[in-house]
Amino acid sequence: MTDLIKINALGRVFDVSKPWLNRLTERLPKRYLHAVSDVSFNVSDKSVYALVGESGSGKSTIGKMIVGLLEPSGGAVEINDVDLASETDASRIMKVRSEIQMIFQDPFASLNPRWRVRDIICEPLVVRGEPTTGVAEKLLGQVGLSPVDADKFPHEFSGGQRQRICIARALASKPKIIVCDEPTSALDVSVQAQVLNLMSDLKEELGLTYVFISHDLTVVQHMADVIGVLYLGRLVEEAPREILFGAPKHPYTRMLFDAAPRMDGFGREVEPPKGEIPDAINPPSGCAYHPRCPLATDICKEVLPEMRTVGDSKVACHHA
């Protein structure tokens, strides 16, 4: 398979300093939040690459940089060998951007409440000056809704139906890549399954490539081909789904699995995760996970582990 997306040493830093006058009167330095640091991975054509991790690990920030909603502070995002941040050919940029869409976490917040569903779905086509006749009705049928729903407003639908509308809007421009930012986390479990099955069917039918962002390991196990585990803005483990779920290498990945609910886990006793995610503005030295890690030694506190190959996995851990 060819690599459709190439992420190389990607980083994003946010300036979270107080206003200039406050810093002057209180004699405070500038403060920077390193949301993403030195993340590299490739996504093959027509596959599903999942990013998992706790809240604040940088998953959504990476997704927004892939679609171009945020500019990287360092590194590069290449889509079909085109780096959107450095490319100067406007026609190549427009072509690549038309091949990327995003499904957001909250289906109601991402839909304009003043617009009818027909206008919401056809907006990508209107921006590109393409015909819209009958498109909304066809796409609504494709995602399991009725064509007559095109004349309704978003508030007339349930959460699962709104997410189907978001999927229809993402499909309107016939994209190759869809970044899914926790697309089912706001839905009931039964509705989650319906939406995930719909997305799987559309992937096979239309040859789509997904970058799937989630904190739910059961969802990731259902959808992903390759999984990348993020901790405090860094990729700590990457492996195919069967390898990661069968034999996780990084202590943080094992902690995520232990903390996840399981059908066969009734009565099991699992030690709760230790500590909280450290402050990203002032992260620990060495491996950021060492304050919570049961395997931590002196080298973990002093030396940042590099990504290395262990079996069929890539792991950033001194003791994996």
CORLIN-V273059 format. One record per residue. SS is DSSP state (alpha for helix, beta for strand, coil for the rest). OMEGA is omega as a letter, one per 30 degrees, with the letter a starting at -180 (* if undefined). D_FIRST is the distance of its C-alpha to the first C-alpha in Angstrom with 1 decimal. Layout:
ss: {SS & SS}
omega: {OMEGA & OMEGA}
d_first: {D_FIRST & D_FIRST}
//
This chain:
ss: {coil & coil & beta & beta & beta & beta & beta & beta & beta & beta & beta & beta & beta & beta & beta & coil & coil & coil & coil & alpha & alpha & alpha & alpha & alpha & alpha & alpha & coil & coil & coil & coil & coil & beta & beta & beta & beta & beta & beta & beta & beta & beta & beta & beta & beta & beta & coil & coil & coil & beta & beta & beta & beta & beta & coil & coil & coil & coil & coil & coil & alpha & alpha & alpha & alpha & alpha & alpha & alpha & alpha & alpha & coil & coil & coil & coil & coil & coil & beta & beta & beta & beta & beta & beta & coil & coil & beta & beta & coil & coil & coil & coil & coil & coil & alpha & alpha & alpha & alpha & alpha & alpha & alpha & alpha & alpha & coil & beta & beta & beta & beta & coil & coil & coil & coil & coil & coil & coil & coil & coil & coil & coil & coil & beta & alpha & alpha & alpha & alpha & alpha & alpha & alpha & alpha & alpha & alpha & alpha & alpha & coil & coil & coil & coil & coil & coil & alpha & alpha & alpha & alpha & alpha & alpha & alpha & alpha & coil & coil & coil & coil & alpha & alpha & alpha & alpha & alpha & coil & beta & alpha & alpha & alpha & coil & coil & alpha & alpha & alpha & alpha & alpha & alpha & alpha & alpha & alpha & alpha & alpha & alpha & alpha & coil & coil & coil & coil & coil & beta & beta & beta & beta & beta & coil & coil & coil & coil & coil & coil & coil & alpha & alpha & alpha & alpha & alpha & alpha & alpha & alpha & alpha & alpha & alpha & alpha & alpha & alpha & alpha & alpha & alpha & alpha & coil & coil & beta & beta & beta & beta & beta & beta & coil & coil & alpha & alpha & alpha & alpha & alpha & alpha & alpha & coil & coil & beta & beta & beta & beta & beta & beta & coil & coil & beta & beta & beta & beta & beta & beta & beta & alpha & alpha & alpha & alpha & alpha & alpha & coil & coil & coil & coil & alpha & alpha & alpha & alpha & alpha & alpha & alpha & alpha & alpha & coil & coil & coil & coil & coil & coil & coil & coil & coil & coil & coil & coil & coil & coil & coil & coil & coil & coil & coil & coil & coil & coil & coil & coil & coil & coil & coil & coil & coil & coil & coil & coil & coil & coil & coil & coil & coil & coil & alpha & alpha & alpha & alpha & alpha & coil & coil & coil & coil & coil & beta & beta & beta & coil & coil & beta & beta & beta & coil & coil & coil & coil & coil}
omega: {l & l & a & l & l & l & a & l & a & l & l & a & l & l & a & a & l & l & a & a & l & a & a & a & a & l & a & l & l & l & a & l & l & a & l & a & l & l & l & l & l & l & a & l & l & l & l & l & a & l & a & l & l & l & a & a & l & a & a & l & l & l & l & l & l & a & l & l & l & l & l & l & l & a & a & l & l & l & a & l & l & l & a & a & a & a & a & a & a & a & l & l & a & a & a & a & a & a & a & l & a & l & a & a & a & a & a & a & a & l & l & a & a & a & l & a & l & a & l & a & a & a & l & l & l & l & a & l & a & a & a & a & l & a & a & a & a & a & l & l & a & a & l & l & a & l & a & l & a & a & a & l & a & a & a & a & l & a & l & l & l & l & l & l & l & l & l & l & l & a & a & a & l & a & l & a & l & l & a & a & a & a & a & a & a & a & l & a & a & l & l & a & l & a & l & l & l & a & l & l & l & l & a & a & a & l & a & l & a & l & a & a & a & l & a & a & l & l & a & l & a & a & a & l & l & a & l & a & a & l & l & l & a & l & a & l & l & a & l & a & a & a & a & a & l & a & l & a & a & l & l & l & l & l & l & l & a & a & a & l & a & a & a & a & a & l & a & l & a & l & a & l & a & l & l & l & a & l & a & l & l & a & l & l & l & l & a & a & a & l & a & a & l & a & a & l & a & a & l & a & a & a & l & a & l & l & l & a & l & a & l & a & l & a & l & a & l & a & a & *}
d_first: {0.0 & 3.8 & 6.6 & 9.0 & 11.7 & 13.1 & 16.4 & 18.6 & 22.0 & 22.7 & 26.3 & 28.8 & 32.5 & 35.1 & 38.8 & 40.8 & 44.1 & 47.3 & 48.8 & 50.4 & 54.0 & 53.3 & 51.8 & 54.8 & 57.4 & 55.8 & 54.6 & 51.1 & 48.1 & 44.9 & 42.3 & 38.5 & 35.9 & 32.7 & 30.5 & 27.2 & 27.1 & 24.6 & 21.5 & 18.1 & 14.6 & 11.1 & 9.5 & 5.9 & 6.3 & 8.5 & 9.1 & 12.5 & 13.5 & 17.2 & 19.9 & 23.0 & 26.4 & 30.1 & 31.6 & 31.7 & 28.7 & 27.0 & 24.4 & 25.7 & 26.4 & 22.7 & 21.9 & 24.6 & 23.4 & 19.9 & 21.7 & 24.4 & 27.3 & 27.9 & 27.7 & 26.5 & 29.4 & 27.1 & 23.6 & 21.1 & 18.6 & 16.2 & 14.8 & 12.9 & 14.7 & 18.0 & 20.1 & 22.4 & 25.1 & 25.7 & 24.7 & 27.9 & 26.9 & 27.8 & 26.1 & 22.6 & 23.4 & 24.6 & 21.6 & 19.2 & 21.7 & 22.0 & 18.3 & 19.0 & 21.4 & 22.9 & 24.6 & 27.5 & 29.1 & 32.5 & 32.3 & 36.0 & 36.0 & 33.0 & 34.9 & 37.9 & 40.9 & 42.8 & 40.3 & 39.9 & 36.6 & 36.2 & 36.5 & 34.1 & 31.3 & 32.0 & 32.3 & 28.9 & 29.8 & 33.3 & 32.1 & 30.1 & 33.1 & 31.4 & 33.4 & 33.6 & 35.8 & 34.7 & 31.4 & 32.5 & 34.0 & 30.9 & 28.6 & 31.2 & 31.2 & 27.4 & 27.7 & 30.7 & 33.6 & 36.4 & 36.5 & 40.0 & 38.6 & 37.7 & 41.3 & 41.5 & 41.2 & 38.8 & 41.8 & 42.3 & 39.1 & 38.3 & 35.6 & 33.0 & 33.8 & 33.5 & 30.0 & 29.2 & 30.7 & 28.6 & 25.4 & 27.0 & 27.6 & 24.0 & 22.9 & 25.6 & 23.9 & 20.8 & 18.4 & 14.6 & 15.0 & 17.9 & 19.3 & 21.4 & 24.2 & 25.9 & 26.0 & 28.1 & 30.2 & 33.2 & 33.2 & 35.0 & 33.1 & 33.5 & 32.3 & 29.3 & 28.2 & 28.6 & 26.7 & 23.7 & 23.7 & 23.9 & 20.9 & 18.8 & 20.1 & 19.4 & 15.7 & 15.4 & 17.8 & 16.6 & 12.8 & 13.5 & 11.9 & 14.6 & 15.9 & 18.6 & 21.7 & 24.2 & 26.9 & 27.0 & 25.3 & 25.9 & 24.0 & 21.1 & 21.1 & 21.1 & 18.2 & 15.8 & 12.7 & 13.2 & 16.7 & 18.3 & 22.1 & 24.3 & 27.9 & 30.2 & 27.5 & 25.6 & 22.5 & 24.1 & 21.4 & 17.7 & 16.3 & 14.4 & 16.9 & 18.5 & 19.1 & 20.6 & 22.8 & 23.8 & 24.7 & 24.7 & 25.6 & 27.0 & 30.5 & 29.7 & 26.8 & 29.4 & 31.9 & 29.8 & 29.3 & 33.1 & 34.0 & 32.0 & 34.1 & 33.5 & 34.9 & 36.3 & 37.6 & 41.1 & 43.6 & 41.2 & 42.3 & 39.8 & 40.9 & 40.1 & 37.9 & 40.0 & 40.6 & 38.8 & 36.0 & 37.8 & 38.7 & 35.8 & 38.5 & 40.0 & 37.3 & 38.4 & 38.1 & 35.5 & 33.1 & 33.7 & 33.6 & 36.4 & 39.3 & 37.8 & 36.2 & 38.0 & 36.7 & 37.7 & 39.7 & 41.2 & 38.1 & 36.2 & 38.8 & 38.7 & 35.3 & 32.1 & 29.4 & 26.3 & 22.8 & 22.4 & 20.4 & 22.4 & 20.9 & 17.5 & 18.5 & 19.1 & 22.7 & 25.3 & 28.4 & 31.1 & 31.9 & 28.6}
//
